[in-house]
Amino acid sequence: MKNLKTLAIAASMSLMFACGEKTDVVESGTYTGTINEVEADKSEIYVKTDDGKLLELYFTDSTSLTKNDEKVAFDQLAEGKKVEVDVEKVGNKLDPKAVRILE
């Protein structure tokens, strides 16, 4: 039983610190920022907004990704790229509806 509790605590901690920082949950809306990290195997990005929030965004089948108004592949995302994201707050998570690469 003790090992199970230890495992549960370890799993929780790894989820909390996956990106090394605490992520923020913001209200639904449009935010501009810079990609802080890309986890291609999870279809996930972390975006540091211009006002200092860190957003954790898991792409879904309905997330649109564009650059210059044209659809692009997920591999076009990279650390340091400037993006604009439309997110919908669902409980304590953010669903990215649209991600636009700005540079």
N, C-alpha and C positions, 0 to 999 in steps of 0.2 A: 504494500500500500504506500509506503514511504517513497519507493521508486516511482510510482505512478504520479504522486504529487510533485516530485522533483521534475519529472518529465513534463508535466502540465505547466509548471512555472517556467521551465526552460523554453518551451514552445511559445508561451505568451511573450516572454522577453524577446525572443528572436523576431516575432511579428512586430512588436513595438519598435524595434531598432533595426528593421530591415534596411533602411536607408541610412542608418546612423544618426538620424535626427527624428524628432517628433513631427508628425505631419499634422496639418490643420484641416478642419472641415469648415468650409465657407458656405455662404448662401448660394443658391442657384444664380447663375449669371455668367458674364464674360470677363475673363481675366487675361492680362498680358504678363509674360514672364520669360524666363530662360530655363531650358531643360537642364536639370541638375544631375539626372541619372536616367539611363534607359536600360530596362531589363527585357530584352527581346523575347526570351523564352517564356515570359509571363505576359507578353503584350502590355507592358506597364511602363509608365514614365513618371518621373517626379519633376514637378515644375515649381521653381522658386518665383513667386509673383513679384511684380515691381514694388509691392508694399510689404515684402518680406515674409509672406506666408509660403509654406511648403505643401503643395498639393500632390497627393498620390492618386494617379489615374490609371485604372485598368481599362484597356480598350475592349469594346464589345463588338459584335457583328454589325451594330448600327452606328458605330462611331465613324464619322467621316474625317478623312485626313487629306488636306489639300495644301498645295503650294502654288501661288499665282493662279488661283481659281481652278486648278486642275488636280484631279485625284492622284495621289502618290502612294507608294508602298511604305509600310512601317519602317523599313530599313533606311528611309530618308531622315529619320529622327536621330539626333546625336547630341551629346552633352554640349552645352554652350549655345545651341541654336535658340533663337528668339521665336516664341510662339504666342498665339492667341487661342485661348480655349473657352468653349462654351460648356459649362458643367451644370448638372442637375443634382441637387442635394437629395439623397434618398436615405433617410435615417442618419446614420453616422458615416456614410460614404458618399463619394462623388462619382457620378457617371459622366464621362466625357461624351458629349453629343457631337461636338465638332472640334477639331484641332487644325489650326492653320499655321503653317510654317511661314514666318515673316521674312526670313533672310536666307 
